[in-house]
């Protein structure tokens, strides 16, 4: 089965770089971040630095999308699950390949933020089903808190609209009951078990914590 084409990711990386450069001049996203900093500070500990830490976190959240997609592809192929994960990936790619003007009247950086939220939430959903079956995530990155922060930043009703799109997409195109019975996956799982690689409840890297924003509530 075909994997992602490199030019798909190259185009996404170029879009992110161009939008980030424009944002440095326009500061629209920074304004949005500052507007919601008080709300987000109720969820996580944020340094008193005029929103700099939160702003850098949001930009990194966007910039990590290509890497996360590539990591998910590699992990799914290794686990023998690519045929089941690929439809989820197709949904993510279809969303990120839309033209910015079709997604946000605020500009390209906001369109990319919405794209990033969809991708990271899709990854979180796939990871959750994998953790329940294997005991560790398919991609070792905990995005739960980061996604809560971005949900707050995007605002309602759009945030909930994107959330429903994620849930609907996962229900329609990803069937863990079938995927985790696949012979290739069962063979992969046997290899992992024999190598003692299943690590139940291990703490995985958390993007927000890596950026200095931990949560006394959600941790």
HELIX and SHEET records of a PDB file:
HELIX    1   1 UNK A    6  UNK A   26  1                                  21    
HELIX    2   2 UNK A   28  UNK A   41  1                                  14    
HELIX    3   3 UNK A   52  UNK A   63  1                                  12    
HELIX    4   4 UNK A   65  UNK A   78  1                                  14    
HELIX    5   5 UNK A   82  UNK A   96  1                                  15    
HELIX    6   6 UNK A  100  UNK A  102  5                                   3    
HELIX    7   7 UNK A  108  UNK A  134  1                                  27    
HELIX    8   8 UNK A  144  UNK A  154  1                                  11    
HELIX    9   9 UNK A  158  UNK A  173  1                                  16    
HELIX   10  10 UNK A  176  UNK A  179  1                                   4    
HELIX   11  11 UNK A  183  UNK A  194  1                                  12    
HELIX   12  12 UNK A  207  UNK A  210  1                                   4    
END                                                                             
